[in-house]
Amino acid sequence: PLNIRYPKLIKPGSVIHEMVLNIDIAPTVLDLAGVKIPSQIQGRSIVPLIRGNDTGWRKDWYYAFYEFPGPNMVPKNRGVRTERYKLIEYYEEMPKEYELYDLQEDPKELHNLYGDPRYRDLTERLMKRLNELRTETSEA
């Protein structure tokens, strides 16, 4: 969730359902200030979403968690998140380990669906997308 108050552009009580990330804040502020957004910024301005004229908004996003050992003691992992699903790859494990969750049916991520034949096509699509996103962000 992200709350924004900007009366010049946003009506009170407005709701946008697209997924936005913390990396979208800087380009949004730059956009609102009329400053050119540097090409190396990975996020996107949400001003077009606010104005209701962005039809090409992200449908998924990539993340990497690499602070191990650290306060949370979570093994290094990366993944792809859609509105409904999350695929996690523990890339330093040998062999690699994976988790797949249906966040609509299992929001607490208690039932790993990875390896379930019913989710084979979905898993393949998400694995492909994970690799595409890694390439886009120079993580490959």
Helices and strands as residue ranges (DSSP letters): G 22-24, H 25-32, H 47-51, E 60-65, E 77-82, E 85-90, E 97-102, G 117-119, H 120-136
